[in-house]
Amino acid sequence: MTMMFKTTASALALALGAAYAAPAALAQQAPPPPQQGMPAQQQPQIEPVTDEEIWNFVRAVDQVSGIVEELRPQLEAANGQEEAQLIQQDAQAQMIEAEDEGLTPERYNEINMAAQSDPELGERISEIAEEHREQNG
């Protein structure tokens, strides 16, 4: 399993909510200008992201967000850590299955991280996400 899936139940929900919001937020704000005397941050080097992968990513994010929303009340109502861990394990299994929307969990995470540091990719994801929302109501 990837690192994203090994977080605590509440951190998992928070991280996935942030993952869903990050590309949209990137599209709405420009990156801050680099400070004088500081080297520019290097973007992670990954294989180029195709439009098909972005569509798969958007569908997977949509499914993962639905899982988080569905299981959040159960996590909040859990009676103890053991019950919360069982709910978390169920959520992890569902999320891995959702991310198998044409992407490996590793590729899903690569695209997610790249979208946070690459405004152009973030914009492409936002545009496709908007088109996806229009098609699916």
Secondary structure, DSSP 4 states (H G I P E B T S, - for coil): --GGGGS-HHHHHHHHHHHHHHHHHHHHSPPPPPPTTSPPPPPP--PPPPHHHHHHHHHHHHHHHHHHHHHHHHHHT-SSHHHHHHHHHHHHHHHHHHHTTTS-HHHHHHHHHHHHH-HHHHHHHHHHHHHHHHHH-
